[in-house]
């Protein structure tokens, strides 16, 4: 997924090339989803630890 972004960037092409082929928007969505899942898991673990008295 992000390999295309690196290849385009390292080839010296402008960042707009990654936007036009959809690589950068897909990477942004992927990152946002992973962040949301991570925060949900973290929040669940915090609530569980507080409930169990840790």
Order of alpha helices (4+ residues) and beta strands (2+ residues): alpha-alpha-alpha
